[in-house]
Amino acid sequence: MKRIGIVLIVIGVVAMSRSASAQAPGRVGVAGTIDYARMTDDESFLGGGIGGAGSVQWRFTEATGLEVEVGRTRHVRDLDLFAVAQDAQGRIQPVPYTQRWEGTATFLVASLAHTFGSGRARPVLWGGGGLMYHGGTRRGPVVAPQAPPGFSLQPLGLETHEGSSSNALVADGGVGIDVRVAQRITVRPFAGLRLTSAEQVGPKYIVRTGVRIGFQ
């Protein structure tokens, strides 16, 4: 049901953006974002990865507006570990291998953004919230380790595990600089933080850095 709700919200955002495009010039804008996100759950660092997002902005004043963003981010972490190999005489030999943690998270976030000043480069702050869907973290070897001749691998730790998916509420905030590079184009380098209500599975802390390109 939560997935259906997210889909309906996204459809609503698209419909609102189409109707809003008929308003006065300068009041409605769209933007695309590329970011790098580092994700952590309650117990460990899940990894980092490149993400992308699209957003629609409704400006209430020259400085303040509402931004609705839909985006997706992948996280990956590789760990260098050792498997245990044993021969017929009971001798043990460590075998190196790489275990990978990976997953994806989808976000729907609405936030209020406010810019300061009137120059070509203006600081901007934003804050808001929304929803996150995380497909679960997959943990397993990148490539199965190879046992030396005469040795057999012990299976402990070599299984691939698919983590449980999760839905969670999101609090979002950040800071950036809106740089006007043309009459209707701005570039915003930014840094942000997302906190989620995910309990036992899924990311809880997402640190983001990236660039947003806006069109009005």
JOUR-V377995 format. One record per run of one state. SS is the DSSP state (h for helix, s for strand, l for the rest). FROM is the first residue (numbers start at 1). TO is the last residue. If there is no record, write none. Layout:
# JOUR-V377995
ss->(SS/SS)
from->(FROM/FROM)
to->(TO/TO)
This chain:
# JOUR-V377995
ss->(l/h/l/s/l/s/l/s/l/s/l/s/l/s/l/s/l/s/l/s/l/s/l/s/l)
from->(1/2/21/28/41/45/60/64/88/92/116/121/135/138/142/151/154/161/163/166/183/185/197/205/216)
to->(1/20/27/40/44/59/63/87/91/115/120/134/137/141/150/153/160/162/165/182/184/196/204/215/216)
